Amino acid sequence: MTTYIQVENATKSFTMQYHRSLKQIALARMRGMKTHDRFNAVDDVSCTVEQGESVGLMGLNGSGKSTLLKLITGVMQPDSGRVLTRGRVAGLIATGAGFQPQVSGRDNLWLNAAILGMSEAETRRKMDEIIDFADLGKFIDTPVVYYSSGMKARLGFAVAINVEADVFIADEALAVGDRPFKRKCKQKMKEIRENGTTIFFVSHSPGAVQQLCDRVLVLEKGKLGFDGPVDEGIRYLHYDEGEDGDDDEGFGPKD
């Protein structure tokens, strides 16, 4: 089986500043106080994702999930180790990110599609399908500055989900929008899974991960704490499914 995502001993560090101004930094140094710290958002992580796998990435807030996705999509480069991907990767780390507020939703559709690697011909062919999925009506030709956050998310998801990708990456993409749109998004995710697309999916929802994913990775303070079956990963996290309000809108029975 072909490996589509390969992460080898990847580490990504950031600096946390304790003081904002030069004066505060100078005073802190005079007093022998620390002015900053380095921390590893992703710490020596290794994993692989094979063709056609649907892998969930879970962990508490601040565990490094979004940073790992940015390494996989190429938005960031690791400080050490390496991250390799095969084929076209459609990344949905933040729906609506990069939209130009002063131009219309339609023009942003073109721009976002190009960023995600769609050709002009592919975008023209998918245009009606994307607009229909976003369900923005006449607002598709209105400047994005007038859009609500939910409307931006709908347009961003509609573009990304229609990219003919080998790997589809989503970071909490299904947590936005109203219930009918969330159900539509989940149904579309189920379809691309059934079509054999490799999926790398971040979520705090045990129900969504159970029904969409074959395997789960759990990050803990930047380190890979668990890699294995979904139900075991959820137990490892001590998640209580009864507290997850979105499980009633799941993907339906898993095949």
N, C-alpha and C positions, 0 to 999 in steps of 0.2 A: 504494500500500500504506500502511496506517495505522501510524504510529509509536506504540509502546506504552511505550517508555522513552526519555527524552531527557535527556542530561546535557550541560550547557553550561558550560564553563570552571569546573567545580566544584572548590573548594578547601576542605579541612577541616584545621585546625591543632590541635595539642595542646601542652600545656606539660609538659616533663620536668623534675621537681625533682631536684636533686642532694643535698639534705639533708632530713631528716625533721623534726627538732625546731626550735623557734624559736631555741634556743641555738646549734645548729649553723649556722643561717642567719645569725645575728648575727655569729658568729665568722668565717664565710666572708666576709661583707661587710667586716668590719674588716680582713681580710687581702687585700682586693681580688680575691677569688675569685668566680667565677660561681656563682650559686645555682640558676639554671634556664636552660633553653633552650626555644625554640619550634621545632617541626618540622611540616612538612606531611605528614600521613598520606595525603592525596589532594591532588595538586598540579596545578591547572588542567587537569582531565580533561574531555574532550568525546567523546561517542559517542552513537549511537542504536541502538535495537533495534526492528525492525519486527515487525508481527503475524505470528505463526507461526514466527519465527526461534528457533533453539536456539543460544545463545551461551555459550561457555565463557570463564571468567575465570581466568587463570593468573598465576603469579608466585611468586617465592621468599617464604619467611616474612618478614613485616614489610614487604611491598611495598604494602600498603594495600587488599588485596582485601576484607577484612571491613568495613573502614570504608566503602568504596564501596557495598557491599551495604546497610549501615545507612542510607546516604543515600538509596538507591533505595527502601527499604521505609519511609522516613519516621521511623525510630528516631532519626536525627540530622538536623540541618539544615546545609547547607554554610555556611561563613563568607563565601564569595563565590561567584558563579555561581548556577546553579539546576539542580534535578533535578525532572523532571516524569514522571508515570506516568499511564497510561490504564487504566481498568477495575479489576477486583478483583485485588489482588496478594496471593498466599499466600506469606509469607516463612518460610523454614526456616533461619534463621541459626544457631540453637543448639537442637537437639532437646531438649525437656524444660525449656527455660528458662521461668521463671515459674510452674512447678508449685508448689502449696501442699503441703508435706510432711505435714501432719497430717490431710489429707482423702484420700479414696479415689481410685484411678485413674479410676473412673467419674466422680466429681465433677470431677476435674481435666480430664477429657475435655470435659465441658460448658463449663468455664471457658476452656480453650484454644480450643475451637471458637468461642466468643463473641469472644475476642480476635482471632481470625483472620477475623471478620466473618460467620460462619455464623449464620443465624436459628435460632430454636428448632425450627421445623418441619423445616428442612434437617438439623439435628443429629439429630432423632428419626429421620428417614428414613435417615440414614447410620450410625446408632448401631451396628447389628449388623455392618455392613461394617468399621467402624473397629475394633471389639473383635476381630473375627475376624482382621484384618490384624495387629494388635498381638500377638496370640497370647500373652496373659498368663494365660489360664485363670482360676482362682479368684482370682488376685492382682489382678484388675481392681477388686475390692471391698475391697482392702487399702490402708491408708494408704501414700502414696507414699514416706514416710520409710523404709520397709523395702525399697524398690526398689533394685536395682543401677543403675549408670549406664546399662548396656545396656538394662534394662527401661524406664527413663525415655525413652531415645532411641527405643525401639520405639513407645511410646505417642505421643510427640511427632510422629514421622514419620507414624504411622497417621492422626492427626488432620489434619495439614497436607496430606498427599497426597490426602485426600478432599474438600478444599475445591474447589468448582467455581469456579476462578480463571481470569482472563484471562492472568495472568503468574504463573509458579511460579518462586520463587527458592530455591536450596538452596546452603548453604555446607558442603561436606564432609559432607553428611548421610549419604552412602552409606559413609562410612568407619567407621561404628559398628556394633556388633552382631556376632553370629556369622555364619559364611559363609552358612548357609541364609537368614537374614534379609536379608543384603546382596544376595543374588541376587534375593530377592522385591522388595526396594526398587528394584533396577535394572530389573527387568521392569516394575514399575509406572511408573517414569520413562519407559521406552520407550513405554508405552501412552499416557501423557499427551502425549508428543511427537507420536505418530502421530495423536492426536486434534486436533492443531493448536494446542495451548496454547503460548504463548510461554514459553521457558525461559531462565533466566539461572543458570548452573551453575558454582560454584567447585570446582576440584579440582586436586590435584597428580598425578592419574593420567592419563598420556597416552592409555592405552587407552580409559578411560571417556569422555574428552573427544572422542577420534576417533570413537567409535561413537554418541555422543549428540548432538554439536554440529555445526552447519553452519559456524561461524565462531569465532574465538578472539580475545580481548583479552588482552594481557600488560601487567601493571603492573610498573614498576621504580622503587622508592623513591618511590612515590606518583604517578609520571608514567606516561602511556600510552605504552609503548614500541613496541607492535605491535597492529595491528587488521587481520585478514585471514584467509586460509584456515587451517584447523586444522593441517595437516601443516607448513606454513611456520612457524606460531607455535611448534610444538613444537621445530622445529629452531632457531628463534630463541632458545629457552630452553636449548638444549643438553641436553635431557632424554634420558636413555638408557632406552628402553622395557624393555630387558632387566633393569633393576633394579626395575621396578614389579611387586610381588608380586600385585597385584590384577587384573592384565590378564587372567588366566585365568578371571575371573569376570565378563567384560564383558557387554555388552548383546546380543551376537550380531552377525551381519552387519548392516551399515548399509544401509538401503534406498537 
